[in-house]
């Protein structure tokens, strides 16, 4: 990625036949641009077009040593890209994300879903507030990110599904036992 961001190419990516095909296909483009048609100029124009037209989205958490380490190892992440830091989400965005994730379940009652949609953002915002207090008192950072919010909702959904499966098995066994009990009581 560092090489691609910096130069527009990945070394030794193309076999010689593929490279010849690229250079051959650049002929009409070179004529349209009214440039000389040398092999080197065709290839440099090809790379120039890649740099101008290739857009990548990389998503990384700025938390911890791994981001700093990547920036030191791959300086093009800083020099040849635009960094966009996302601030904390507003409450309406937290509610919208929660509504979407919980809505995918399909079996929650509307009043339960509405309560959870109010509860999850409240928890997330209170943890954000407490992380500030935590830093002020102990001088230690605790990061609360949108990813942690989504992970919390997904963990809840996973726990809910596991619990539903567990209890639906118990309910089936109870119903089967009741049927057997009623069948036996009729025989007696």
C-alpha positions as CSV (number, residue, x, y, z in Angstrom):
1,X,0.0,0.0,0.0
2,X,2.9,2.3,0.8
3,X,4.4,1.9,-2.7
4,X,1.0,2.2,-4.4
5,X,0.2,5.4,-2.5
6,X,3.6,6.9,-3.2
7,X,4.4,5.9,-6.8
8,X,1.2,4.5,-8.2
9,X,2.7,1.1,-8.8
10,X,3.5,-2.1,-7.0
11,X,7.0,-3.4,-8.0
12,X,7.0,-6.5,-10.1
13,X,3.2,-6.7,-10.2
14,X,3.1,-7.2,-13.9
15,X,4.6,-10.0,-16.0
16,X,6.5,-8.8,-19.1
17,X,3.6,-9.8,-21.4
18,X,1.2,-7.8,-19.3
19,X,3.5,-4.8,-19.2
20,X,3.8,-5.0,-23.0
21,X,0.0,-5.1,-23.3
22,X,-0.4,-2.0,-21.0
23,X,2.2,-0.1,-23.1
24,X,0.5,-1.1,-26.3
25,X,-2.9,-0.1,-25.0
26,X,-1.5,3.3,-24.0
27,X,-0.8,4.2,-27.6
28,X,-4.2,5.7,-28.4
29,X,-4.2,7.6,-25.1
30,X,-0.8,9.0,-25.9
31,X,-2.0,10.2,-29.3
32,X,-5.1,11.8,-27.7
33,X,-2.8,13.6,-25.2
34,X,-0.4,14.5,-28.0
35,X,2.6,13.1,-26.2
36,X,5.6,11.2,-27.5
37,X,5.0,7.5,-27.7
38,X,8.2,6.1,-26.1
39,X,7.9,3.0,-23.9
40,X,9.1,4.9,-20.8
41,X,6.7,7.8,-21.3
42,X,3.8,5.5,-21.9
43,X,4.5,3.7,-18.7
44,X,4.9,6.9,-16.7
45,X,1.7,8.2,-18.2
46,X,0.0,5.0,-17.1
47,X,1.3,5.4,-13.6
48,X,0.2,9.1,-13.6
49,X,-3.3,8.1,-14.6
50,X,-3.4,5.5,-11.8
51,X,-2.3,8.1,-9.2
52,X,-4.9,10.5,-10.5
53,X,-7.8,8.1,-10.6
54,X,-7.2,5.5,-8.0
55,X,-8.9,6.1,-4.7
56,X,-8.6,3.9,-1.6
57,X,-10.3,4.0,1.7
58,X,-8.3,2.7,4.6
59,X,-10.0,2.6,8.0
60,X,-7.8,2.4,11.1
61,X,-8.2,3.2,14.7
62,X,-5.9,6.0,15.9
63,X,-5.7,4.3,19.3
64,X,-2.6,2.6,20.5
65,X,0.8,1.9,19.2
66,X,-0.2,0.0,16.0
67,X,-1.3,3.2,14.2
68,X,1.9,5.1,15.1
69,X,3.9,2.1,14.1
70,X,2.2,1.8,10.7
71,X,2.7,5.5,10.1
72,X,6.5,5.2,10.9
73,X,6.9,2.1,8.7
74,X,4.7,3.4,5.8
75,X,5.2,7.2,5.6
76,X,3.0,7.4,2.5
77,X,0.0,6.8,4.8
78,X,0.7,10.4,6.0
79,X,2.4,12.0,3.0
80,X,0.2,10.7,0.2
81,X,-3.2,10.5,1.7
82,X,-5.8,12.6,3.4
83,X,-6.5,11.7,7.0
84,X,-10.1,12.2,8.2
85,X,-10.7,11.8,11.9
86,X,-14.2,11.2,12.9
87,X,-15.4,12.8,16.1
88,X,-17.9,11.2,18.4
89,X,-21.3,10.4,17.0
90,X,-24.3,12.5,18.0
91,X,-27.1,10.8,19.9
92,X,-29.4,10.7,16.9
93,X,-26.7,8.7,14.9
94,X,-26.3,6.3,17.8
95,X,-30.0,5.7,17.9
96,X,-30.2,5.2,14.1
97,X,-27.4,2.6,14.2
98,X,-29.0,0.8,17.1
99,X,-32.4,0.8,15.4
100,X,-30.9,-0.6,12.2
101,X,-29.0,-3.4,14.0
102,X,-31.8,-4.4,16.3
103,X,-34.3,-4.1,13.4
104,X,-32.5,-6.8,11.6
105,X,-33.5,-9.3,14.3
106,X,-37.1,-9.2,13.3
107,X,-38.4,-10.8,16.5
108,X,-38.2,-8.0,19.1
109,X,-41.4,-6.3,20.1
110,X,-41.6,-2.6,19.1
111,X,-41.7,-1.4,22.7
112,X,-38.7,-3.5,23.6
113,X,-36.8,-2.3,20.6
114,X,-37.7,1.3,21.3
115,X,-36.4,0.9,24.9
116,X,-33.2,-0.7,23.8
117,X,-32.7,2.1,21.2
118,X,-32.9,4.6,24.0
119,X,-30.8,2.6,26.4
120,X,-27.7,1.8,24.2
121,X,-27.0,5.4,23.3
122,X,-27.4,6.4,26.9
123,X,-24.9,3.8,28.0
124,X,-22.5,4.8,25.3
125,X,-22.7,8.5,26.1
126,X,-22.3,7.9,29.9
127,X,-19.2,5.7,29.2
128,X,-17.8,8.6,27.1
129,X,-18.4,11.0,30.0
130,X,-16.8,8.6,32.5
131,X,-13.8,8.1,30.3
132,X,-13.1,11.9,30.7
133,X,-13.4,11.6,34.5
134,X,-11.2,8.5,34.4
135,X,-8.5,10.5,32.5
136,X,-8.8,13.5,34.9
137,X,-8.4,11.4,38.0
138,X,-5.9,8.7,36.8
139,X,-4.3,10.3,33.8
140,X,-5.1,7.3,31.7
141,X,-6.9,7.4,28.4
142,X,-9.9,5.1,27.7
143,X,-11.1,5.4,24.2
144,X,-14.8,5.0,23.4
145,X,-15.3,4.7,19.7
146,X,-18.2,4.1,17.3
147,X,-16.7,0.6,16.7
148,X,-16.9,-0.1,20.5
149,X,-20.6,1.0,20.3
150,X,-21.4,-1.3,17.4
151,X,-19.5,-4.1,19.1
152,X,-21.5,-3.7,22.2
153,X,-24.8,-3.9,20.3
154,X,-23.6,-7.0,18.3
155,X,-22.5,-8.6,21.6
156,X,-26.0,-8.0,23.0
157,X,-27.6,-9.5,19.9
158,X,-25.3,-12.5,20.1
159,X,-26.1,-13.0,23.8
160,X,-29.8,-12.6,23.1
161,X,-29.7,-15.2,20.3
162,X,-27.8,-17.7,22.4
163,X,-30.2,-17.2,25.3
164,X,-33.2,-17.6,23.0
165,X,-31.8,-20.8,21.5
166,X,-31.1,-22.2,25.0
167,X,-34.6,-21.3,26.3
168,X,-36.4,-22.4,23.2
169,X,-34.9,-25.9,23.7
170,X,-36.0,-25.9,27.3
171,X,-39.5,-24.8,26.2
172,X,-39.7,-27.6,23.6
173,X,-38.6,-30.1,26.2
174,X,-41.2,-28.8,28.7
175,X,-44.0,-28.9,26.1
176,X,-43.0,-32.4,25.1
177,X,-43.0,-33.4,28.8
178,X,-46.5,-31.8,29.3
179,X,-47.9,-33.7,26.3
180,X,-46.5,-36.9,27.7
181,X,-47.9,-36.1,31.1
182,X,-51.4,-35.3,29.6
183,X,-51.3,-38.5,27.5
184,X,-50.3,-40.6,30.6
185,X,-53.0,-38.9,32.7
186,X,-55.7,-39.8,30.1
187,X,-54.6,-43.4,30.1
188,X,-54.7,-43.6,33.9
